[in-house]
Each structure stands twice: as structure tokens, then as C-alpha cells.
Amino acid sequence: MPSPKEQLVWVDDGGVSEGGTGRRIGMHAAEEEAAERAAVLYLFSSFVRAQNEASHVPHSLLNCVERCQKVCAVQAGTMLLTSGLLTDQSPPRQLLQVLLTGGAKGWDFMMAVLDTLGAGEAQSGGGTQDAEVVNEALIPVLDVVVEDLQDLRLEHPQLEPLLELLLTWSRKPILAQVLMEHLGRSTLSGSASSFSSSLLGLALSPSAIPSPLSLSPSAFPLSLTLPHSEYFPHPTHLSPLEVQAQKSRVHQLISRLHGRVSAILRSLLQNQTTRGRLLTWLGNFLHANGPHRTLWASQSPVVVLSPDTCLLNLAGVLVRLCRPFSEPGCHLLPTFDPLYCLATGLPLEERQQKGVHMKGLDKETPFLPRGTVSPDFPPSFNMLTEVFHMAQFSLGLVLHRLIASLLNLYRDLQRLRVAWQQAQGDSSGSSFGSMGNHAEGRLKERFQSALGAWLALEASVMEPHFVQNTIGLQLATATLGVQLAVGWERRRDDVVGGPDATPIGGKVGKKNDQEGREEAPKTDTKNHGCELGEEEEGFQKDMERELHAQDALSGIGVKTNREFVCVRFPLLPVSHSSMLPYFLELFADNLVDCLVMAGRFSPETMEQSSACLPYFFNFICAFMGSPDRMSNPHLRARLAEVLEALLPPADPMDSEPATAPPAPSFARARAFSQFAHPAALTRALLLVFVDIEFTGDPHQFEQKFNYRRPMYPILRRMWDTASYQCTVTDLVNNAMEQMEAAPAPLLLRFLNILLNDATFLLDEAIQYLSQIKVRQQEVEGESEVPAGERRSSLQQLIQLARFHNVMALETLHTLACLTPGVRMILVHPIMSDRVIAMLNHFLQHLAGPRARHLKVRDFAELEFKPQDLLRYIISTYVGLG
């Protein structure tokens, strides 16, 4: 049997591959281990054998056994530091194999090796040289992990063990420092691609989204093939149950990946020696990918930035880290400091002193313009504030782009389906059968690829835990925004009082007779999502300990000025000390994207999150109709999309095809009908409807109508809901009392614009229909204009006609529903002549002699529904009677 020293330099004779067992048939276990030619594996087996013998040998020999273990560890450390001496072996890879397959004993061996390398002194900070030795020995092991993580798919069997290894690695303080050193060295260039190719970047890269992420079929010429989805290769051959099963499989894989990586980051954040380095690394990662939010990044191939797959997983992980403060009424939320965004523009030294690890957020647009006076920054910012900003920024990098890709791809699918069906008809009736069949086959293949890509993208973006966690983060955003709007910087007693006060969630709680105000309801975490796990609770306690430490240093009690302020509408005017100029529009953009996405593609999740809806309703009430609190009119108008997404469709046929079958809607409908501030919500919606008329370029009619489109079903629901009818009655009475006042009352201004819209839209639609009828005849006849140009011109007219027909129908439908409630205004002498003239004008075109000019070939293609238009006009007549 060779000596240990001979074993270390035993050259492989070619009969055993690196990392193999090198066992000889017939040998006993000890002899087999002695014949092991992989040096680190031999030392590990010897270490384990000595460890096992420790419980059997006499006490007098125990010291000898421990010396044997130490010799094995010392030799292993020497092998790691001098791995270049063995050209036929890789000690770092062998150590990785030990950690992956050795279980707890493998990690015992690892810690013994660390002790021989001076890890104790390095960890205590007493020896920089010892830390360098540890890094030199172990960073090559992480290099091997990087090699193994390259191009792994979600379901690859090696992914889970590698992530488990990294999680255990991050929980060992000295190893966590080595991990951060490795991340720092691999991203020295600061480029976005260096972050995505780093150890954590590769751990975040597995995804179900096809690559490249140029998912629009229109971007690929007919001669090219769209990228196939590995998870949905032939979707048209799958039944709905099979598609759903595959989606569930993708969801499980993504959730497992997010869970493992978030646990790794959480361990590093809970380690005081690695927290700052990790936050700096994450801040640089996000800053390097900032150009993702620019227009050029969304319209050109992204080669210098991290891929969307990596950024989506990063967002999912960071949003998970926000769970400890994303529940309704979380006691940690009042510690959020909106001044953080401005502090990211401070010099590096000041940022380091204040614990600010992001940069560039000071250039982001806030809710309100900032003054010229610089505010007083706190001594330091807590981890809650920083993680919140990082999670929001990561969502802003990728979510809007992927939602746009989903919608664009869905529209392309509809066009491909129509083209495929037309090709089928052409090939069956054409004498050129083979050419027709070839074109049909190409279109079918493109449709298959596009549908597979859409299913894979939707499954990746709509992973249920990711959706729940983003809703939770936006719940925190809505709560913070409303608290800043009501004057969080003021003392509680100056803001709240009297029996009309309502809690932050908008639900009425029990009366507190001693204080004369209503108590906020207790948090119901089960209605929102999964309860916090043990590690997340530990992370939450770390945040609490950090806040206690900061309070102790500053002399502020934990509960002083850190209580939620109850909400009472109408809100007080914005004060000069308001923090809204430091609350970023990015947060509201993400709130819109997340909630609209969830309402459109995952309504069942919105139903499960119904306890959160009052908080979102409060946010909408506070900002949608108030330019004094949110200066961006376009963003305020987009809040109407949020309100529409939070509510179930009045007609199940109005929902997106992707949401079929219809999801339950009782909880959402109840939350809307029982909302504590119906008057504020109604007024906010009418205000933004009116304000849109004076927003932006006066010639951008389509943009204004697009903003108003989601408001129509909301208005119809309000008028049909008992709790909102009292508000409507009050608005009508107020309008009747001030019919000739200047400025005109809100409801009168709204009705004037509604009548203007109805007249304009239907007149435009009628003109387009008349032009289309003429153009259709020209396309079939002879003309000097080339046929291609004629068809292109006709197609443009068809698109314009569709838009105006849809909007005209929505507007008249809304007018018909609202008429009974506002009848007194419409029959008033100031309004009656105009209303009757408009209705008679419509009847002449739709049911009179002029109707012959509207007889185009395909009403359905143009979304022209004259029967429905006439029904709504007649309903309006009846309502006026």
C-alpha cells in the first residue's frame, strides 16, 4: 500500500478517469479506498475512516486519530493551493464532488480543510494574508461551479444539487466571504454581461423562455424559422389539460429556482460581513442593466445587457425577499424612507457611510417635482428601504418589456391564424396544389413556434408565487403611497380624528371609544398568500433588530411616528414637507404593470388577493384624480387600467381569451361594493376622465380614447352598484344646483365630454365605413394604382374603422347605462336639444336612408354592430323618458 505522500503524487496510468473510483475487483473496502487515484477523494475517504474510528478506539489513541484527520485536511489544503502540480487531476473539481456526494461528512471535511488554511483568523478579521490563502484555495472550486452551471435548463438534474451546495456554502460565514470575493472578481469590468455570466448570474439564468427573446413572428422573414419552445414544441397537438399540466411543471421548476436563490441571498444578507458586499453587487448589477428601460433596448437586439431571462429571475428572487414586509398592515412598513432615492446620487464615500448601495435613482421622475432645498438625510438607511427599491427597480427593468412581448405575440398569433386559414382555403381551390401546400405548411410551422413561445413566456411570467409576491410588493407600494399622501410626516393626532376616519385598508373596524377613531383591522395574511417560512421570519426579525439598533443610536423610540395613519377622504392638501417628491413614478408604473398583468392573465390570483383590494382602491382614490399628488397625467390615467383589472368583467365574454374559463369573481365584486370610500373613488374616476381632454397633444385623439376605454366598464359597474348610487345622486343634485355656474360642476363636464366623444367616434366610424365600401370596389376593379398599394390602403382604413367602431359602441353603451341615473341633467333645457339632435343624427345614419352607404362586406371584420348601436340608442331614449 502506498504512503500518503506517494498517494498524492501517484500519476494516473490512463486506466482511471479523473474523479473515478479506481477500485479493484475483489479488494476489501479499505484496500479499495487506498487504491483511489484521485488525491482529494482519497484524502476524504481517509478522513471519514478516521472519523468513524474515533468512536471505537481507546481514549489513549484518540489523539492519534485526530492527528490522522488533521493530516488529511492539511494535505487536501496543500493540494488545493498547489493544484497545478498535478496535471492529470483537478483538486477543485474533486472537492466539489466531495461536497456534492459526501453529505454532512463532506462538509465536515471542508471545514477541517478551512481550519488548516487559517480560516479562523481570516473570519475574525485578524489576518488579511490568511483570507487571501483561503480565497486562493477555494475560488477555483467556485470556478468549477461556474463551468457546471453554464447553459443548464430548468429541469437539468445537476441544477438542484449545485444550488443546494451554494446555499450551504452561503451559510458558512468564511465560505460566504469567499463567495462574495468570487462575485467581485468576476464582475470587475462592471458590464451587464459580466454580471449575468457570474456565479449568481448563471444560477439565475435557467428559464423556459425561448432564446433569442425576439418573440414577434413579424420580426422573422418567412424564410426563417421561429425559435421553438423546448417545453411546448407542438402545442396544437396538446389537449388543454396537457397544456395546463406542462404549465404547472414549468411553474414548479421556476418556483424552486427562485426559492433556492432567494435563500442564498437571504443567508448572505443575514451575515454582517457579506451584507454590504452583496447589496453593492446587486446595486451594480441593476445599474449596469439600466439601459433596458430605454427605448432603443426594446427595439433592438440586446447583446451588451443581461438577458431578460436572467433579469426576470432576479426580479422574482428580490420580490421574494420583500415578503416579510408585503403583508397588509405590516408593522415594518412605516420605517420605509423615501429619501433613499435622492441619496443614491451622493458621492461614493457618503453613500457608503449611509448604507446606500444603489446609484442613479436620483435621476428617476418622482410623483411631484422636487424643490431646490436639499433635505436632511438620516445617518443610515435600513435594509427594508434598500431591498424595496432594488425589487422595484428590477421589476421595472424587465416586466413591462415581457408584458409587451406577451401582448404583441398574442396579436401576431391572431394574424398568423388568419393567414393560415386563408392559405388552407387558397391551397384547396388552387391549381398549384404543391405550392399552396408548401405555403400552408410554413405558416403552420410558424404558428406552432409562435404559440409555443407564447405559452412558454406566459408560464414564465405568470408563475403563481411570482404573481402573488409582486402583488404583495405592490400592496406595500400602495400603502406607502397613501401614507405619504395623507401626510405621514405630520403627527398622527393632527391628521386623524372623528368618527369618519377609516383605516388604511379602507374597511370599517371597531370603534375605539377612548380615542374617537376607528382601529385598523388585524392583518389577515392567509387571504394574501403563503405564510412566511422559518427563514423568512428570521429575515424579518433581522430587519426588526436593525431598526431597534438604529433607533437606539438616534434616540428615537420604535413606535414614535411609526404608526399607520388612518385614511379619511377627501385628503388634506399636500404640505410643503410632503415626501411625495421623493416617491418615484417607477413604483406606480410597476404597480400598474403588475396588477394589469395579474388581472388579465391570472384573475384567480386577484380573487385570492381580494383582501388587498381596498388598499389599491385607496391608492387610486388618492392619486388618480389629483394632479396635486401625482403630476404625470398619463400615469394617473393608467390607474384606470388598474381599477378595471381589479374588478371582474361585468360580462364574462369581455375577458381575455387567455383567462377562459371565467375565474371566480365574488370576492372581488364584494370588495368593490363594500369599499369604504365610494364617493372618493367615483369622483377620482370622473376627474381623470375629464382631465384627459386637456392632456398632451390635442391631436392625439386615439391616445385619449385608449385611456378612457377601461373607464367605461367601471362607470357602468358603479352606476349599477347600490353603494355607489348615493354618490351618483349627490353628484346629480350638485350639478342641477350649479347648471349655469362657472366652472361647470364635475358631472356636467363629464357628460359634455361623453356626448362629444359619442358624436365624434360614431361620425368618424361612419365616414370610414363609407370609404371602405368605395375602396373595396376599387380593389376588385382596374386602376392605375398598384394592387398592393390599394390593399395596404384598405387595410389601414379597416384598422381605423375597427378602432372607432369599438370605441363608439363602448361610449354609447355607457351613455345608455348612465342615462337613467342622470336623466334630470340630460333633459334640462341646457342639454336636452343637444342630446336629442345627437340621437336623431345617429338614427338617420343607422336606420334611415343613409344606412345603404354603410353596407360593407364583412361587418365582423370591422367590429361594426349596427344592431347593438341601435339598441343602446333606443335604451337612451327610454331612459330619457
Number of C-alpha atoms within 10 A of each C-alpha: 8 10 8 17 9 10 18 19 13 15 14 16 9 8 8 14 14 18 20 13 16 18 17 13 7 8 12 11 11 11 13 16 21 21 18 22 25 26 24 29 21 23 25 25 21 21 25 19 16 21 18 12 14 18 11 10 13 10 10 8 12 16 12 14 20 16 13 17 24 19 18 25 26 19 20 29 25 16 20 25 20 13 18 12 11 16 9 15 20 22 28 23 20 23 24 22 15 21 22 17 12 17 10 11 17 21 17 17 26 20 17 20 25 23 18 18 23 17 24 16 16 21 17 11 12 11 15 13 12 18 23 16 18 26 22 15 24 21 20 20 19 19 17 16 21 18 11 14 25 14 12 16 16 19 16 11 10 14 18 16 13 19 20 16 17 23 21 17 21 25 17 15 18 23 23 23 25 24 23 20 17 19 22 18 11 16 20 10 11 15 17 22 19 20 28 22 20 20 25 21 22 20 27 24 26 23 23 26 24 21 16 12 17 20 24 20 23 14 10 14 9 13 7 11 14 26 20 21 23 14 19 22 17 16 20 15 11 13 10 11 9 12 17 14 12 18 21 15 15 21 21 17 21 25 19 14 24 24 16 18 24 21 24 23 21 23 23 27 20 15 17 11 17 23 20 17 19 21 22 19 20 20 21 20 25 24 21 19 21 18 17 22 15 10 9 11 16 17 9 9 12 17 10 14 20 23 20 22 23 22 25 23 27 27 25 29 27 28 29 26 25 24 23 24 21 26 27 23 24 16 16 18 22 19 18 17 19 20 20 26 24 20 24 21 17 16 10 13 9 15 18 14 11 19 20 27 22 24 22 15 19 17 12 14 16 23 25 20 12 13 9 6 6 8 11 7 13 12 12 15 24 19 20 23 19 20 18 21 22 22 22 24 22 26 27 21 23 22 20 19 16 21 18 13 20 20 13 16 22 18 14 19 21 12 15 21 16 12 16 21 14 12 20 18 13 17 18 12 11 12 10 11 12 11 12 18 17 13 17 21 15 16 20 20 17 24 25 23 26 26 24 25 31 25 23 25 24 20 21 24 25 18 20 21 21 23 21 24 24 28 25 25 28 24 25 24 24 24 25 20 25 25 23 22 25 24 22 22 15 15 14 17 9 8 17 20 16 11 14 13 20 24 22 24 26 25 19 18 15 10 13 11 9 6 12 14 20 22 18 20 16 10 15 13 18 12 16 24 19 12 14 15 10 9 12 19 14 15 21 20 13 15 19 19 12 15 20 15 13 18 15 12 10 11 9 12 13 16 11 10 16 18 18 19 25 22 23 23 17 12 15 11 12 15 13 7 12 18 23 25 21 22 25 22 20 19 23 24 17 23 25 22 21 24 26 23 20 24 25 20 21 19 26 18 20 29 25 18 21 23 21 27 23 22 26 25 24 26 25 23 25 27 23 28 26 18 17 14 21 24 16 18 18 17 17 25 26 21 29 26 21 23 23 21 23 26 25 26 18 14 9 13 11 10 19 14 11 12 15 12 11 17 16 15 18 12 18 22 19 12 21 24 17 18 21 22 24 21 20 20 25 20 19 20 24 19 20 27 25 20 18 18 15 11 16 13 10 10 8 10 13 13 16 21 21 14 19 24 18 20 24 20 21 23 19 17 21 21 23 14 15 12 18 21 16 14 20 21 13 12 20 21 16 15 21 16 11 14 17 11 9 7 9 13 18 16 22 21 16 18 20 15 15 18 17 12 18 23 18 13 24 23 18 17 23 21 14 22 25 18 18 25 16 14 18 15 10 16 18 11 9 10 10 6 10 10 15 10 11 17 16 11 14 19 14 12 18 18 15 16 27 21 19 24 26 18 23 24 22 21 25 27 22 23 24 22 19 20 22 18 18 23 16 16 21 22 17 12 9 12 16 16 12 14 18 16 11 16 17 12 14 20 18 12 18 19 13 11 10 11 15 12 17 21 12 17 11 9 14 9 12 23 17 24 13 17 11 13 22 18 14 21 21 15 19 24 16 12 18 20 10
